[in-house]
Amino acid sequence: MTKKRTRAKCLGQWVDIQHCDLSEEGLLGDCDPSKRIIRIEVTLEGAEYKRIEAHEFAHMKMALSGLVEMMSPELEEALAVLAESK
Ligand SMILES: [Zn+2]
């Protein structure tokens, strides 16, 4: 079983990590910076889980730091994909 945190610090702020059925929404994860909530598809395990977790935390870091204000959505997504990669 993959160890799944339900809270984690991100740039000094607590973020809740919720494990949800996102299949209806067609997502593996998402990030709501205003609520400090990351959601991850509940069925994910192992390397796939870690990949999505890293991706959504990258979005959270870019939002909480204000970096998203300086970039296009395309660049933000490209950097989140970069952060997934080992
Ligand atoms: Zn993304």
PDB file of the backbone (N, CA, C, O) and the ligand in Angstrom, with CONECT records:
HET     ZN  A 101       1
ATOM      1  N   MET A   1       0.836  -1.209   0.000  1.00  0.00           N
ATOM      2  CA  MET A   1       0.000   0.000   0.000  1.00  0.00           C
ATOM      3  C   MET A   1       0.867   1.254   0.000  1.00  0.00           C
ATOM      4  O   MET A   1       1.863   1.343   0.719  1.00  0.00           O
ATOM      5  N   THR A   2       0.481   2.182  -0.792  1.00  0.00           N
ATOM      6  CA  THR A   2       1.191   3.458  -0.853  1.00  0.00           C
ATOM      7  C   THR A   2       0.858   4.293   0.383  1.00  0.00           C
ATOM      8  O   THR A   2      -0.307   4.413   0.761  1.00  0.00           O
ATOM      9  N   LYS A   3       1.867   4.857   0.996  1.00  0.00           N
ATOM     10  CA  LYS A   3       1.626   5.766   2.118  1.00  0.00           C
ATOM     11  C   LYS A   3       1.046   7.067   1.571  1.00  0.00           C
ATOM     12  O   LYS A   3       1.654   7.738   0.738  1.00  0.00           O
ATOM     13  N   LYS A   4      -0.142   7.402   2.061  1.00  0.00           N
ATOM     14  CA  LYS A   4      -0.835   8.584   1.553  1.00  0.00           C
ATOM     15  C   LYS A   4      -1.039   9.583   2.688  1.00  0.00           C
ATOM     16  O   LYS A   4      -1.727   9.300   3.669  1.00  0.00           O
ATOM     17  N   ARG A   5      -0.436  10.738   2.538  1.00  0.00           N
ATOM     18  CA  ARG A   5      -0.601  11.792   3.544  1.00  0.00           C
ATOM     19  C   ARG A   5      -1.958  12.459   3.353  1.00  0.00           C
ATOM     20  O   ARG A   5      -2.471  12.535   2.236  1.00  0.00           O
ATOM     21  N   THR A   6      -2.537  12.944   4.456  1.00  0.00           N
ATOM     22  CA  THR A   6      -3.791  13.690   4.346  1.00  0.00           C
ATOM     23  C   THR A   6      -3.574  15.180   4.562  1.00  0.00           C
ATOM     24  O   THR A   6      -4.472  15.987   4.323  1.00  0.00           O
ATOM     25  N   ARG A   7      -2.378  15.541   5.017  1.00  0.00           N
ATOM     26  CA  ARG A   7      -2.006  16.944   5.182  1.00  0.00           C
ATOM     27  C   ARG A   7      -0.527  17.037   4.902  1.00  0.00           C
ATOM     28  O   ARG A   7       0.225  16.102   5.179  1.00  0.00           O
ATOM     29  N   ALA A   8      -0.109  18.151   4.358  1.00  0.00           N
ATOM     30  CA  ALA A   8       1.320  18.363   4.154  1.00  0.00           C
ATOM     31  C   ALA A   8       1.565  19.860   4.099  1.00  0.00           C
ATOM     32  O   ALA A   8       0.695  20.633   3.699  1.00  0.00           O
ATOM     33  N   LYS A   9       2.751  20.253   4.504  1.00  0.00           N
ATOM     34  CA  LYS A   9       3.120  21.663   4.407  1.00  0.00           C
ATOM     35  C   LYS A   9       3.581  21.975   3.003  1.00  0.00           C
ATOM     36  O   LYS A   9       4.291  21.196   2.368  1.00  0.00           O
ATOM     37  N   CYS A  10       3.156  23.142   2.534  1.00  0.00           N
ATOM     38  CA  CYS A  10       3.558  23.620   1.219  1.00  0.00           C
ATOM     39  C   CYS A  10       3.870  25.101   1.367  1.00  0.00           C
ATOM     40  O   CYS A  10       2.976  25.901   1.642  1.00  0.00           O
ATOM     41  N   LEU A  11       5.125  25.468   1.187  1.00  0.00           N
ATOM     42  CA  LEU A  11       5.571  26.851   1.390  1.00  0.00           C
ATOM     43  C   LEU A  11       5.099  27.381   2.745  1.00  0.00           C
ATOM     44  O   LEU A  11       4.665  28.527   2.862  1.00  0.00           O
ATOM     45  N   GLY A  12       5.190  26.533   3.752  1.00  0.00           N
ATOM     46  CA  GLY A  12       4.873  26.953   5.117  1.00  0.00           C
ATOM     47  C   GLY A  12       3.407  26.925   5.479  1.00  0.00           C
ATOM     48  O   GLY A  12       3.043  27.271   6.603  1.00  0.00           O
ATOM     49  N   GLN A  13       2.555  26.518   4.547  1.00  0.00           N
ATOM     50  CA  GLN A  13       1.111  26.485   4.823  1.00  0.00           C
ATOM     51  C   GLN A  13       0.599  25.053   4.742  1.00  0.00           C
ATOM     52  O   GLN A  13       1.037  24.268   3.900  1.00  0.00           O
ATOM     53  N   TRP A  14      -0.331  24.728   5.627  1.00  0.00           N
ATOM     54  CA  TRP A  14      -0.909  23.390   5.599  1.00  0.00           C
ATOM     55  C   TRP A  14      -1.858  23.234   4.423  1.00  0.00           C
ATOM     56  O   TRP A  14      -2.706  24.087   4.164  1.00  0.00           O
ATOM     57  N   VAL A  15      -1.695  22.142   3.729  1.00  0.00           N
ATOM     58  CA  VAL A  15      -2.566  21.785   2.596  1.00  0.00           C
ATOM     59  C   VAL A  15      -3.225  20.448   2.928  1.00  0.00           C
ATOM     60  O   VAL A  15      -2.556  19.507   3.357  1.00  0.00           O
ATOM     61  N   ASP A  16      -4.528  20.373   2.728  1.00  0.00           N
ATOM     62  CA  ASP A  16      -5.238  19.100   2.906  1.00  0.00           C
ATOM     63  C   ASP A  16      -5.176  18.295   1.620  1.00  0.00           C
ATOM     64  O   ASP A  16      -5.357  18.828   0.525  1.00  0.00           O
ATOM     65  N   ILE A  17      -4.919  17.007   1.769  1.00  0.00           N
ATOM     66  CA  ILE A  17      -4.883  16.109   0.611  1.00  0.00           C
ATOM     67  C   ILE A  17      -6.063  15.153   0.749  1.00  0.00           C
ATOM     68  O   ILE A  17      -6.119  14.345   1.675  1.00  0.00           O
ATOM     69  N   GLN A  18      -6.995  15.258  -0.178  1.00  0.00           N
ATOM     70  CA  GLN A  18      -8.198  14.420  -0.135  1.00  0.00           C
ATOM     71  C   GLN A  18      -8.101  13.351  -1.219  1.00  0.00           C
ATOM     72  O   GLN A  18      -7.701  13.633  -2.349  1.00  0.00           O
ATOM     73  N   HIS A  19      -8.468  12.129  -0.867  1.00  0.00           N
ATOM     74  CA  HIS A  19      -8.442  11.030  -1.821  1.00  0.00           C
ATOM     75  C   HIS A  19      -9.872  10.711  -2.218  1.00  0.00           C
ATOM     76  O   HIS A  19     -10.645  10.171  -1.427  1.00  0.00           O
ATOM     77  N   CYS A  20     -10.215  11.053  -3.456  1.00  0.00           N
ATOM     78  CA  CYS A  20     -11.607  11.076  -3.892  1.00  0.00           C
ATOM     79  C   CYS A  20     -11.775  10.266  -5.180  1.00  0.00           C
ATOM     80  O   CYS A  20     -10.816   9.987  -5.900  1.00  0.00           O
ATOM     81  N   ASP A  21     -13.025   9.904  -5.434  1.00  0.00           N
ATOM     82  CA  ASP A  21     -13.382   9.322  -6.732  1.00  0.00           C
ATOM     83  C   ASP A  21     -13.544  10.470  -7.725  1.00  0.00           C
ATOM     84  O   ASP A  21     -14.543  11.189  -7.700  1.00  0.00           O
ATOM     85  N   LEU A  22     -12.554  10.631  -8.596  1.00  0.00           N
ATOM     86  CA  LEU A  22     -12.584  11.725  -9.576  1.00  0.00           C
ATOM     87  C   LEU A  22     -12.936  11.219 -10.973  1.00  0.00           C
ATOM     88  O   LEU A  22     -12.841  11.962 -11.951  1.00  0.00           O
ATOM     89  N   SER A  23     -13.343   9.948 -11.061  1.00  0.00           N
ATOM     90  CA  SER A  23     -13.577   9.349 -12.385  1.00  0.00           C
ATOM     91  C   SER A  23     -14.681  10.077 -13.154  1.00  0.00           C
ATOM     92  O   SER A  23     -14.605  10.217 -14.375  1.00  0.00           O
ATOM     93  N   GLU A  24     -15.712  10.541 -12.429  1.00  0.00           N
ATOM     94  CA  GLU A  24     -16.804  11.269 -13.097  1.00  0.00           C
ATOM     95  C   GLU A  24     -16.287  12.553 -13.759  1.00  0.00           C
ATOM     96  O   GLU A  24     -16.770  12.977 -14.808  1.00  0.00           O
ATOM     97  N   GLU A  25     -15.291  13.150 -13.107  1.00  0.00           N
ATOM     98  CA  GLU A  25     -14.744  14.411 -13.613  1.00  0.00           C
ATOM     99  C   GLU A  25     -13.638  14.178 -14.638  1.00  0.00           C
ATOM    100  O   GLU A  25     -13.153  15.124 -15.257  1.00  0.00           O
ATOM    101  N   GLY A  26     -13.241  12.925 -14.816  1.00  0.00           N
ATOM    102  CA  GLY A  26     -12.194  12.614 -15.780  1.00  0.00           C
ATOM    103  C   GLY A  26     -10.825  13.143 -15.383  1.00  0.00           C
ATOM    104  O   GLY A  26      -9.999  13.461 -16.238  1.00  0.00           O
ATOM    105  N   LEU A  27     -10.592  13.234 -14.074  1.00  0.00           N
ATOM    106  CA  LEU A  27      -9.326  13.773 -13.569  1.00  0.00           C
ATOM    107  C   LEU A  27      -8.594  12.723 -12.748  1.00  0.00           C
ATOM    108  O   LEU A  27      -9.208  11.801 -12.210  1.00  0.00           O
ATOM    109  N   LEU A  28      -7.266  12.872 -12.658  1.00  0.00           N
ATOM    110  CA  LEU A  28      -6.481  12.067 -11.714  1.00  0.00           C
ATOM    111  C   LEU A  28      -6.137  12.878 -10.473  1.00  0.00           C
ATOM    112  O   LEU A  28      -5.807  12.327  -9.423  1.00  0.00           O
ATOM    113  N   GLY A  29      -6.221  14.192 -10.616  1.00  0.00           N
ATOM    114  CA  GLY A  29      -5.963  15.054  -9.473  1.00  0.00           C
ATOM    115  C   GLY A  29      -6.318  16.477  -9.812  1.00  0.00           C
ATOM    116  O   GLY A  29      -6.415  16.841 -10.984  1.00  0.00           O
ATOM    117  N   ASP A  30      -6.515  17.295  -8.773  1.00  0.00           N
ATOM    118  CA  ASP A  30      -6.627  18.728  -9.006  1.00  0.00           C
ATOM    119  C   ASP A  30      -6.208  19.488  -7.753  1.00  0.00           C
ATOM    120  O   ASP A  30      -5.966  18.914  -6.691  1.00  0.00           O
ATOM    121  N   CYS A  31      -6.134  20.787  -7.926  1.00  0.00           N
ATOM    122  CA  CYS A  31      -5.535  21.639  -6.912  1.00  0.00           C
ATOM    123  C   CYS A  31      -6.384  22.891  -6.777  1.00  0.00           C
ATOM    124  O   CYS A  31      -6.644  23.575  -7.767  1.00  0.00           O
ATOM    125  N   ASP A  32      -6.825  23.202  -5.539  1.00  0.00           N
ATOM    126  CA  ASP A  32      -7.579  24.426  -5.294  1.00  0.00           C
ATOM    127  C   ASP A  32      -6.777  25.290  -4.322  1.00  0.00           C
ATOM    128  O   ASP A  32      -6.916  25.149  -3.107  1.00  0.00           O
ATOM    129  N   PRO A  33      -5.942  26.179  -4.851  1.00  0.00           N
ATOM    130  CA  PRO A  33      -5.069  26.975  -3.985  1.00  0.00           C
ATOM    131  C   PRO A  33      -5.837  27.842  -2.988  1.00  0.00           C
ATOM    132  O   PRO A  33      -5.367  28.041  -1.868  1.00  0.00           O
ATOM    133  N   SER A  34      -7.006  28.362  -3.367  1.00  0.00           N
ATOM    134  CA  SER A  34      -7.733  29.255  -2.453  1.00  0.00           C
ATOM    135  C   SER A  34      -8.213  28.507  -1.216  1.00  0.00           C
ATOM    136  O   SER A  34      -8.308  29.091  -0.137  1.00  0.00           O
ATOM    137  N   LYS A  35      -8.516  27.218  -1.365  1.00  0.00           N
ATOM    138  CA  LYS A  35      -8.950  26.399  -0.221  1.00  0.00           C
ATOM    139  C   LYS A  35      -7.811  25.578   0.372  1.00  0.00           C
ATOM    140  O   LYS A  35      -7.998  24.902   1.384  1.00  0.00           O
ATOM    141  N   ARG A  36      -6.627  25.630  -0.251  1.00  0.00           N
ATOM    142  CA  ARG A  36      -5.468  24.820   0.203  1.00  0.00           C
ATOM    143  C   ARG A  36      -5.834  23.336   0.208  1.00  0.00           C
ATOM    144  O   ARG A  36      -5.523  22.604   1.148  1.00  0.00           O
ATOM    145  N   ILE A  37      -6.508  22.910  -0.876  1.00  0.00           N
ATOM    146  CA  ILE A  37      -6.912  21.503  -0.988  1.00  0.00           C
ATOM    147  C   ILE A  37      -6.376  20.919  -2.286  1.00  0.00           C
ATOM    148  O   ILE A  37      -6.516  21.499  -3.362  1.00  0.00           O
ATOM    149  N   ILE A  38      -5.754  19.745  -2.146  1.00  0.00           N
ATOM    150  CA  ILE A  38      -5.363  18.943  -3.307  1.00  0.00           C
ATOM    151  C   ILE A  38      -6.219  17.686  -3.272  1.00  0.00           C
ATOM    152  O   ILE A  38      -6.364  17.059  -2.223  1.00  0.00           O
ATOM    153  N   ARG A  39      -6.781  17.319  -4.408  1.00  0.00           N
ATOM    154  CA  ARG A  39      -7.544  16.064  -4.490  1.00  0.00           C
ATOM    155  C   ARG A  39      -6.794  15.113  -5.422  1.00  0.00           C
ATOM    156  O   ARG A  39      -6.275  15.515  -6.463  1.00  0.00           O
ATOM    157  N   ILE A  40      -6.753  13.844  -5.019  1.00  0.00           N
ATOM    158  CA  ILE A  40      -6.087  12.817  -5.829  1.00  0.00           C
ATOM    159  C   ILE A  40      -7.037  11.631  -5.961  1.00  0.00           C
ATOM    160  O   ILE A  40      -7.666  11.205  -4.993  1.00  0.00           O
ATOM    161  N   GLU A  41      -7.124  11.114  -7.175  1.00  0.00           N
ATOM    162  CA  GLU A  41      -7.991   9.961  -7.456  1.00  0.00           C
ATOM    163  C   GLU A  41      -7.664   8.814  -6.486  1.00  0.00           C
ATOM    164  O   GLU A  41      -6.512   8.405  -6.347  1.00  0.00           O
ATOM    165  N   VAL A  42      -8.692   8.319  -5.836  1.00  0.00           N
ATOM    166  CA  VAL A  42      -8.522   7.380  -4.721  1.00  0.00           C
ATOM    167  C   VAL A  42      -7.927   6.034  -5.137  1.00  0.00           C
ATOM    168  O   VAL A  42      -7.324   5.347  -4.313  1.00  0.00           O
ATOM    169  N   THR A  43      -8.088   5.653  -6.398  1.00  0.00           N
ATOM    170  CA  THR A  43      -7.601   4.339  -6.830  1.00  0.00           C
ATOM    171  C   THR A  43      -6.111   4.332  -7.178  1.00  0.00           C
ATOM    172  O   THR A  43      -5.535   3.270  -7.412  1.00  0.00           O
ATOM    173  N   LEU A  44      -5.483   5.514  -7.214  1.00  0.00           N
ATOM    174  CA  LEU A  44      -4.064   5.553  -7.603  1.00  0.00           C
ATOM    175  C   LEU A  44      -3.179   4.978  -6.508  1.00  0.00           C
ATOM    176  O   LEU A  44      -3.442   5.158  -5.318  1.00  0.00           O
ATOM    177  N   GLU A  45      -2.127   4.285  -6.927  1.00  0.00           N
ATOM    178  CA  GLU A  45      -1.162   3.682  -5.995  1.00  0.00           C
ATOM    179  C   GLU A  45       0.242   3.860  -6.561  1.00  0.00           C
ATOM    180  O   GLU A  45       0.426   4.147  -7.744  1.00  0.00           O
ATOM    181  N   GLY A  46       1.211   3.685  -5.694  1.00  0.00           N
ATOM    182  CA  GLY A  46       2.607   3.573  -6.115  1.00  0.00           C
ATOM    183  C   GLY A  46       3.127   4.760  -6.898  1.00  0.00           C
ATOM    184  O   GLY A  46       2.871   5.914  -6.555  1.00  0.00           O
ATOM    185  N   ALA A  47       3.861   4.457  -7.957  1.00  0.00           N
ATOM    186  CA  ALA A  47       4.538   5.489  -8.737  1.00  0.00           C
ATOM    187  C   ALA A  47       3.539   6.460  -9.366  1.00  0.00           C
ATOM    188  O   ALA A  47       3.811   7.656  -9.477  1.00  0.00           O
ATOM    189  N   GLU A  48       2.385   5.939  -9.776  1.00  0.00           N
ATOM    190  CA  GLU A  48       1.362   6.796 -10.380  1.00  0.00           C
ATOM    191  C   GLU A  48       0.839   7.806  -9.347  1.00  0.00           C
ATOM    192  O   GLU A  48       0.652   8.985  -9.649  1.00  0.00           O
ATOM    193  N   TYR A  49       0.609   7.318  -8.133  1.00  0.00           N
ATOM    194  CA  TYR A  49       0.158   8.212  -7.063  1.00  0.00           C
ATOM    195  C   TYR A  49       1.193   9.306  -6.803  1.00  0.00           C
ATOM    196  O   TYR A  49       0.856  10.488  -6.730  1.00  0.00           O
ATOM    197  N   LYS A  50       2.458   8.897  -6.666  1.00  0.00           N
ATOM    198  CA  LYS A  50       3.542   9.856  -6.394  1.00  0.00           C
ATOM    199  C   LYS A  50       3.646  10.891  -7.512  1.00  0.00           C
ATOM    200  O   LYS A  50       3.900  12.068  -7.258  1.00  0.00           O
ATOM    201  N   ARG A  51       3.448  10.442  -8.746  1.00  0.00           N
ATOM    202  CA  ARG A  51       3.544  11.345  -9.893  1.00  0.00           C
ATOM    203  C   ARG A  51       2.464  12.420  -9.823  1.00  0.00           C
ATOM    204  O   ARG A  51       2.748  13.603 -10.010  1.00  0.00           O
ATOM    205  N   ILE A  52       1.228  12.008  -9.553  1.00  0.00           N
ATOM    206  CA  ILE A  52       0.127  12.975  -9.490  1.00  0.00           C
ATOM    207  C   ILE A  52       0.277  13.889  -8.276  1.00  0.00           C
ATOM    208  O   ILE A  52       0.003  15.087  -8.359  1.00  0.00           O
ATOM    209  N   GLU A  53       0.712  13.324  -7.149  1.00  0.00           N
ATOM    210  CA  GLU A  53       0.934  14.132  -5.948  1.00  0.00           C
ATOM    211  C   GLU A  53       1.962  15.233  -6.239  1.00  0.00           C
ATOM    212  O   GLU A  53       1.754  16.392  -5.881  1.00  0.00           O
ATOM    213  N   ALA A  54       3.072  14.862  -6.889  1.00  0.00           N
ATOM    214  CA  ALA A  54       4.112  15.851  -7.213  1.00  0.00           C
ATOM    215  C   ALA A  54       3.567  16.913  -8.166  1.00  0.00           C
ATOM    216  O   ALA A  54       3.884  18.095  -8.032  1.00  0.00           O
ATOM    217  N   HIS A  55       2.758  16.494  -9.115  1.00  0.00           N
ATOM    218  CA  HIS A  55       2.168  17.422 -10.089  1.00  0.00           C
ATOM    219  C   HIS A  55       1.269  18.449  -9.393  1.00  0.00           C
ATOM    220  O   HIS A  55       1.376  19.651  -9.637  1.00  0.00           O
ATOM    221  N   GLU A  56       0.394  17.960  -8.531  1.00  0.00           N
ATOM    222  CA  GLU A  56      -0.552  18.880  -7.878  1.00  0.00           C
ATOM    223  C   GLU A  56       0.159  19.786  -6.867  1.00  0.00           C
ATOM    224  O   GLU A  56      -0.223  20.944  -6.703  1.00  0.00           O
ATOM    225  N   PHE A  57       1.185  19.269  -6.192  1.00  0.00           N
ATOM    226  CA  PHE A  57       1.952  20.135  -5.288  1.00  0.00           C
ATOM    227  C   PHE A  57       2.712  21.203  -6.065  1.00  0.00           C
ATOM    228  O   PHE A  57       2.901  22.310  -5.560  1.00  0.00           O
ATOM    229  N   ALA A  58       3.143  20.898  -7.262  1.00  0.00           N
ATOM    230  CA  ALA A  58       3.794  21.923  -8.090  1.00  0.00           C
ATOM    231  C   ALA A  58       2.807  23.048  -8.390  1.00  0.00           C
ATOM    232  O   ALA A  58       3.158  24.225  -8.313  1.00  0.00           O
ATOM    233  N   HIS A  59       1.562  22.681  -8.735  1.00  0.00           N
ATOM    234  CA  HIS A  59       0.541  23.722  -8.953  1.00  0.00           C
ATOM    235  C   HIS A  59       0.343  24.546  -7.680  1.00  0.00           C
ATOM    236  O   HIS A  59       0.261  25.773  -7.736  1.00  0.00           O
ATOM    237  N   MET A  60       0.268  23.871  -6.537  1.00  0.00           N
ATOM    238  CA  MET A  60       0.035  24.587  -5.279  1.00  0.00           C
ATOM    239  C   MET A  60       1.196  25.541  -4.981  1.00  0.00           C
ATOM    240  O   MET A  60       0.970  26.683  -4.579  1.00  0.00           O
ATOM    241  N   LYS A  61       2.422  25.085  -5.175  1.00  0.00           N
ATOM    242  CA  LYS A  61       3.589  25.936  -4.909  1.00  0.00           C
ATOM    243  C   LYS A  61       3.600  27.153  -5.822  1.00  0.00           C
ATOM    244  O   LYS A  61       3.890  28.266  -5.384  1.00  0.00           O
ATOM    245  N   MET A  62       3.284  26.937  -7.089  1.00  0.00           N
ATOM    246  CA  MET A  62       3.299  28.063  -8.028  1.00  0.00           C
ATOM    247  C   MET A  62       2.205  29.069  -7.689  1.00  0.00           C
ATOM    248  O   MET A  62       2.386  30.272  -7.878  1.00  0.00           O
ATOM    249  N   ALA A  63       1.064  28.577  -7.187  1.00  0.00           N
ATOM    250  CA  ALA A  63      -0.038  29.480  -6.819  1.00  0.00           C
ATOM    251  C   ALA A  63       0.283  30.237  -5.531  1.00  0.00           C
ATOM    252  O   ALA A  63       0.139  31.459  -5.475  1.00  0.00           O
ATOM    253  N   LEU A  64       0.719  29.508  -4.491  1.00  0.00           N
ATOM    254  CA  LEU A  64       0.954  30.147  -3.193  1.00  0.00           C
ATOM    255  C   LEU A  64       2.117  31.129  -3.244  1.00  0.00           C
ATOM    256  O   LEU A  64       2.152  32.098  -2.485  1.00  0.00           O
ATOM    257  N   SER A  65       3.068  30.876  -4.138  1.00  0.00           N
ATOM    258  CA  SER A  65       4.220  31.776  -4.253  1.00  0.00           C
ATOM    259  C   SER A  65       3.915  32.986  -5.113  1.00  0.00           C
ATOM    260  O   SER A  65       4.676  33.954  -5.124  1.00  0.00           O
ATOM    261  N   GLY A  66       2.796  32.937  -5.838  1.00  0.00           N
ATOM    262  CA  GLY A  66       2.473  34.040  -6.735  1.00  0.00           C
ATOM    263  C   GLY A  66       3.061  33.892  -8.126  1.00  0.00           C
ATOM    264  O   GLY A  66       2.827  34.732  -8.995  1.00  0.00           O
ATOM    265  N   LEU A  67       3.827  32.823  -8.343  1.00  0.00           N
ATOM    266  CA  LEU A  67       4.439  32.633  -9.663  1.00  0.00           C
ATOM    267  C   LEU A  67       3.407  32.508 -10.775  1.00  0.00           C
ATOM    268  O   LEU A  67       3.662  32.918 -11.908  1.00  0.00           O
ATOM    269  N   VAL A  68       2.234  31.943 -10.460  1.00  0.00           N
ATOM    270  CA  VAL A  68       1.226  31.770 -11.527  1.00  0.00           C
ATOM    271  C   VAL A  68       0.798  33.102 -12.134  1.00  0.00           C
ATOM    272  O   VAL A  68       0.369  33.159 -13.286  1.00  0.00           O
ATOM    273  N   GLU A  69       0.917  34.170 -11.350  1.00  0.00           N
ATOM    274  CA  GLU A  69       0.527  35.486 -11.872  1.00  0.00           C
ATOM    275  C   GLU A  69       1.457  35.937 -12.997  1.00  0.00           C
ATOM    276  O   GLU A  69       1.126  36.838 -13.768  1.00  0.00           O
ATOM    277  N   MET A  70       2.619  35.300 -13.078  1.00  0.00           N
ATOM    278  CA  MET A  70       3.634  35.739 -14.041  1.00  0.00           C
ATOM    279  C   MET A  70       3.719  34.820 -15.247  1.00  0.00           C
ATOM    280  O   MET A  70       4.607  34.981 -16.084  1.00  0.00           O
ATOM    281  N   MET A  71       2.803  33.852 -15.350  1.00  0.00           N
ATOM    282  CA  MET A  71       2.953  32.893 -16.448  1.00  0.00           C
ATOM    283  C   MET A  71       1.600  32.537 -17.055  1.00  0.00           C
ATOM    284  O   MET A  71       0.545  32.724 -16.449  1.00  0.00           O
ATOM    285  N   SER A  72       1.677  32.022 -18.267  1.00  0.00           N
ATOM    286  CA  SER A  72       0.465  31.565 -18.940  1.00  0.00           C
ATOM    287  C   SER A  72       0.054  30.226 -18.337  1.00  0.00           C
ATOM    288  O   SER A  72       0.878  29.535 -17.738  1.00  0.00           O
ATOM    289  N   PRO A  73      -1.236  29.852 -18.496  1.00  0.00           N
ATOM    290  CA  PRO A  73      -1.670  28.529 -18.042  1.00  0.00           C
ATOM    291  C   PRO A  73      -0.877  27.394 -18.692  1.00  0.00           C
ATOM    292  O   PRO A  73      -0.638  26.360 -18.067  1.00  0.00           O
ATOM    293  N   GLU A  74      -0.472  27.590 -19.943  1.00  0.00           N
ATOM    294  CA  GLU A  74       0.307  26.561 -20.648  1.00  0.00           C
ATOM    295  C   GLU A  74       1.671  26.365 -19.992  1.00  0.00           C
ATOM    296  O   GLU A  74       2.130  25.236 -19.819  1.00  0.00           O
ATOM    297  N   LEU A  75       2.310  27.467 -19.633  1.00  0.00           N
ATOM    298  CA  LEU A  75       3.613  27.363 -18.974  1.00  0.00           C
ATOM    299  C   LEU A  75       3.459  26.737 -17.591  1.00  0.00           C
ATOM    300  O   LEU A  75       4.270  25.900 -17.194  1.00  0.00           O
ATOM    301  N   GLU A  76       2.420  27.139 -16.855  1.00  0.00           N
ATOM    302  CA  GLU A  76       2.176  26.555 -15.537  1.00  0.00           C
ATOM    303  C   GLU A  76       2.031  25.036 -15.652  1.00  0.00           C
ATOM    304  O   GLU A  76       2.623  24.288 -14.874  1.00  0.00           O
ATOM    305  N   GLU A  77       1.240  24.590 -16.630  1.00  0.00           N
ATOM    306  CA  GLU A  77       1.029  23.150 -16.789  1.00  0.00           C
ATOM    307  C   GLU A  77       2.330  22.441 -17.185  1.00  0.00           C
ATOM    308  O   GLU A  77       2.622  21.347 -16.703  1.00  0.00           O
ATOM    309  N   ALA A  78       3.104  23.080 -18.066  1.00  0.00           N
ATOM    310  CA  ALA A  78       4.380  22.470 -18.487  1.00  0.00           C
ATOM    311  C   ALA A  78       5.320  22.314 -17.290  1.00  0.00           C
ATOM    312  O   ALA A  78       6.006  21.299 -17.173  1.00  0.00           O
ATOM    313  N   LEU A  79       5.356  23.304 -16.406  1.00  0.00           N
ATOM    314  CA  LEU A  79       6.229  23.222 -15.226  1.00  0.00           C
ATOM    315  C   LEU A  79       5.726  22.166 -14.243  1.00  0.00           C
ATOM    316  O   LEU A  79       6.527  21.494 -13.594  1.00  0.00           O
ATOM    317  N   ALA A  80       4.401  22.015 -14.128  1.00  0.00           N
ATOM    318  CA  ALA A  80       3.860  20.965 -13.251  1.00  0.00           C
ATOM    319  C   ALA A  80       4.215  19.589 -13.795  1.00  0.00           C
ATOM    320  O   ALA A  80       4.525  18.680 -13.026  1.00  0.00           O
ATOM    321  N   VAL A  81       4.172  19.429 -15.107  1.00  0.00           N
ATOM    322  CA  VAL A  81       4.564  18.150 -15.717  1.00  0.00           C
ATOM    323  C   VAL A  81       6.059  17.883 -15.488  1.00  0.00           C
ATOM    324  O   VAL A  81       6.469  16.751 -15.235  1.00  0.00           O
ATOM    325  N   LEU A  82       6.852  18.942 -15.580  1.00  0.00           N
ATOM    326  CA  LEU A  82       8.288  18.813 -15.323  1.00  0.00           C
ATOM    327  C   LEU A  82       8.537  18.320 -13.890  1.00  0.00           C
ATOM    328  O   LEU A  82       9.412  17.489 -13.647  1.00  0.00           O
ATOM    329  N   ALA A  83       7.748  18.852 -12.950  1.00  0.00           N
ATOM    330  CA  ALA A  83       7.921  18.506 -11.541  1.00  0.00           C
ATOM    331  C   ALA A  83       7.548  17.043 -11.239  1.00  0.00           C
ATOM    332  O   ALA A  83       7.988  16.483 -10.235  1.00  0.00           O
ATOM    333  N   GLU A  84       6.744  16.435 -12.102  1.00  0.00           N
ATOM    334  CA  GLU A  84       6.368  15.023 -11.919  1.00  0.00           C
ATOM    335  C   GLU A  84       7.542  14.110 -12.168  1.00  0.00           C
ATOM    336  O   GLU A  84       7.634  13.020 -11.604  1.00  0.00           O
ATOM    337  N   SER A  85       8.439  14.568 -13.022  1.00  0.00           N
ATOM    338  CA  SER A  85       9.466  13.701 -13.580  1.00  0.00           C
ATOM    339  C   SER A  85      10.620  13.554 -12.621  1.00  0.00           C
ATOM    340  O   SER A  85      11.007  14.509 -11.948  1.00  0.00           O
ATOM    341  N   LYS A  86      11.166  12.369 -12.559  1.00  0.00           N
ATOM    342  CA  LYS A  86      12.322  12.112 -11.675  1.00  0.00           C
ATOM    343  C   LYS A  86      13.574  12.732 -12.278  1.00  0.00           C
ATOM    344  O   LYS A  86      14.654  12.632 -11.696  1.00  0.00           O
TER     345      LYS A  86
HETATM  346 ZN    ZN A 101      -1.704  20.229 -14.096  1.00  0.00          ZN2+
END
